[in-house]
Amino acid sequence: MFTRKLGRSEIEVSGLGIGCWAIGGPFTNPDRVPVGWGEVNDAESIRAIHRALDLGVTLLDTANVYGTGHSETLLGQALEGKRDQVVIATKFGYIFEEGSRHFHGHDASPAVIRQQCEDSLRRLRTDYIDLYQFHVGEYPADKAGPVRDTLEELVTEGKIRTYAWSTDDPDCASVFAEGPHCSAVQYRTNILERNLDMVALCEEHNLAGLIRGPLARGLLTGKFNVDSKLPANDVRHHWDFAAGEQAEWLATLGKIRDVMTRDGRTLAQAALGWLWALSPTTVPIPGFKTVQQIEENAGALQYGPLSDDQMQEIGELLGDTMFTIL
């Protein structure tokens, strides 16, 4: 099975994790804008988690705010009696009333961090969290030292094993990288939305890069076309596949699809293989709603990274030089 280390830690995980945002169900941000992925079936979610474990996936990534506690609660139920088989990553920082389906701000004070940690431990039905991640990506880097220090204290107390920041800002990630028990950064990147500064930072500091959005929120599965529409309670409901950025992505995908899939992979599996070939630090965490999605994504583990030839050809088709600068 294809595995990777969580950065400086000795924690080994499957090369692919699963992201548990979608299974939290609908919820909204402070402006009452939907930030979930539409309706979900809890029984199917639990079956999908169990199938992921059967297929060798050991890393499960969630957050306390997903469904305002529902994703963590569901994960705790699914992992009953299976805790020793998995590495649990969750997040903190956003403020909500459990079950309200709405969050209304953020707070990173030490007292709130500690209380949110206890609440997550309760919902997850565990006495420790393997990877505890600061979820507020836009939090000022110059104020993040106390957040990092609180996390170091939680490591000492045995509440968490290691920690990370979910951010696309290298300056923010660098603050956490100064902590001896920081092992990762969670950031967005994929073949359509490349974030090479964060890739380089992870390599420099020996941090794992947990990749959110590895399938460009589903676009890299190949299931969308110019006529696709998404429901109002889906975080992607504003997407316009006939014009603008999504139309450009579809056109780009058309250029590279054959090279990506010529060795028998599906398009989604190839997108995950591209990330593995990009850097030895990357651990993509695609989301899911169904057993079928789990089976397809986990199938990428059997293929591993794209070949050097595929990566070179993709670079040439996209007209960039990213493979000569990494």
Beta strands, then each sheet from edge to edge (+ up, - down):
strand 1: 3-5
strand 2: 12-14
strand 3: 17-19
strand 4: 59-61
strand 5: 87-92
strand 6: 94-96
strand 7: 103-106
strand 8: 129-134
strand 9: 160-166
strand 10: 182-188
strand 11: 208-212
strand 12: 282-284
sheet 1: 1+ 2-
sheet 2: 3+ 4+ 5+ 8+ 9+ 10+ 11+ 12+
sheet 3: 6+ 7-
end
